[in-house]
């Protein structure tokens, strides 16, 4: 199915001096994977970094129908994993401005990363699959890729996280390739059995936790 090109003008861009760090998660229907990632990132990232921060996490879908509620089985998984805002979720179709305003775009699969870049090509440098981003920041934290990342300083968390994203984009090509490209994707559970929802949700939660822990290690480095 071709990606529907919904455009909004004018297109804003992420503010480099803004104290708020904005994350956009993306999947297909904005019913299962991306809202779960949104909710877990919102809950877990500030806690991992150990200090209050201005964090805005939102989600969208490449083929979403605006205002649909989160899939019931996916919402149940969100509750199981400790999120408290699954009932408030309403789906939205992705627009240029959602991508352009985001400091970090976390796609649930490679097709969603490609869709974001097709709408806003300049966003490719800060667009990753969720699995891909976890792998990169873990490598940065472990020092297994050659990159210079300054420690978190007085410039604030948002500015530091933007630098992490910039460095992640530059070292992406240095990462070892997975055995299969499919390993960079989160499984789509929509309309499958409950066990698939559980497996997909656990994969999302694992990547969020791995990313948060790696960012904690990087932030604590002096």
N, C-alpha and C positions, 0 to 999 in steps of 0.2 A: 504493500500500500504506500503510495507516495506521501511524503510529509507535507501536510497542509501549511502553506506559508501565510500565516496571519501576521500582519504588520501593524505597528502602532507608531505614529509620528507625532512629535519628534522623539528620537530615541535618546534617553539619558545615558550617562556613563557613570561607572563607579567613581566615587569621590576619593582621591588618594589621601586627602587630609581629613577625611571624615572619621570621627571617633567610633562609628558603628561599623562592625564587620558583617557583611551580608553573604549568606550562603543560600544557593538555590539548588534544590534536589529535583531531579527530572526522571520520570518514567513514561509509560505510555498513556495510561488512563488517569493517572494521579489519584488512584484508588487504593493501592496496596503498598508498593515498595517505596515510592518517593515520600508519601506522607509519613510512613513509619521512620524513614531516615531523618526526615525533618524533625519529628517529635523527639527522637532519641538524641540527635545532635543538640537540640535546644536544651535538653535536660542534662546531658552528660558532659558537653565540652566545657562550659564554664566551671563545673565542678572539678574536672581534671586539671584545668589551668590554675585552680586554687585562688581565684580572685574574681570580684564582680567585673563584668565586661558588657559592653553594649553589643549584643549579638542579635541579629535578625535572620532567622532561618525561615525560608518559605519553600514551596514546592509547586510544580506544574507538570502537565502531561502533554506529550506531543499530539495525542488524539483524545484529549479529555473533553468531557462535556461539563461546562461551567455549572457549579453549585451542586454536583453530585456529592453524596455523602461517602465517607470512607467505606470500603467493602467491609461487611460485618465480620468475616473471619480475620481479615487483616487488622481491624480495630481490636478484636479480642487478643490478637498477638501483641499489639501495642500495649494494651493494658497489662498483659502477662509480663512484658519486659519493663514495666514501671512507668510508662508514659501516662500522663493524666489528661491529655487534650485531644484524644482521638475523636470524641463526639463533636468537637468544634470544627473539625476539618470539612472544607468544601473544595471540591476539585476546581481547577481552572486550566484553560487551554494556554499553552505557552505563547508568549509574545516577545518580540524583540526587546522591549524595555525590561522584561524580567531578567533576560540574559545580560543585557548591557549594564544593568545596575548591580549585578552580583560581583562580589570580590572572588568568589569561589563557586564553581558549578560542579556538582557531584551527580553524575549520571548513573542510573542503575545498570545500564548496558551500553555497549559501544554505539549502538544505533542512536541512543539518546544524546550521547556526546557529539556524534556527527550532526544530529538535527540542530543542536544548539549552535554549532559552528557554521552551519549552513545559513542560519538566520543572522548571526553576528560573527563574521569571520575573525574579527580581532579578539573574540573571546576564547578562541581555541587554546591560547597559552594558559588560561586559567580554568579550563574544562578538563575533567578527569572522570573516569568511572570511579565509583566508590571504592572498589577493590584496588584499582590502580593507585589512587591517592594513598590508601593505607599502606601499600607496598613501598611507595616512594618515601613517605615520611618516616616509616620504620627504617629504611635504608639510611636516610639522613641522620636519624637518631643513633643508629649503630655505627655511623661513619664508614659505611661500605661503598658510598659513592663520593667522588671528589667534588665537594661544594663548600663554599664559604658562606655560612649563615651566621649573622651577628646574633648575640644573645639578646633576649628581651631586655629592653631598656626603658628610659624615661619617655620615649616617644609614644608609649601606650600599646595595649594588646592588639588593637585593630591594625595599626601600622606594622607591627611585628608579624602578624599573621599574613598580611599582604606580601611581606618579604618572603615568608615561607612559601607562599603560593608561587611567587616569581621564581624562586630557586627550584621548586618542584617542577615547574615547567621547563626549566633549562636542563635539568638532569634526566628528564623522562627518557630520552634516547639512550642513556647510559645503563638503564635498568635491564637485567636479564629478561629475555622473553619467556613467558609462561609456556608450559608444554603444549597447551592449546589456547588459542585466543578466547575461547569460551570461559576460561578461568577468570577473565576480567569482568564478567557479567554476573549480576545477581539474577537468579532464576525468577521468572514471572509466575506467580502462583494463581493468577486470576482464573476463577472457575474450575480449579482443580480441587483435589481432595484436601482435607484439613492438614494432612501430614505434609503436603507441599507448602502450604502457608507457613507451617511451623519451620520447615527447613529453610525457606526463603527469609523469614523473619530472623531466624538465628544467624543467617549469613549477614544480613544487614547489621544486626546488633554487634556481631563480631568485628566487622569492618569499622564501625563507629568507635568501638572500644579500642581497637588497635590504633586507629588514628589519634584518638584522644590521648592515649598513653604515650605515643611517640611525640606528640606535640608537648606533653607535659615534660618529657625528658629534654626536649630541645629548649623549652622555655626556662628550665632550671639550670641549664648549662651556663657557666660564667667564664 
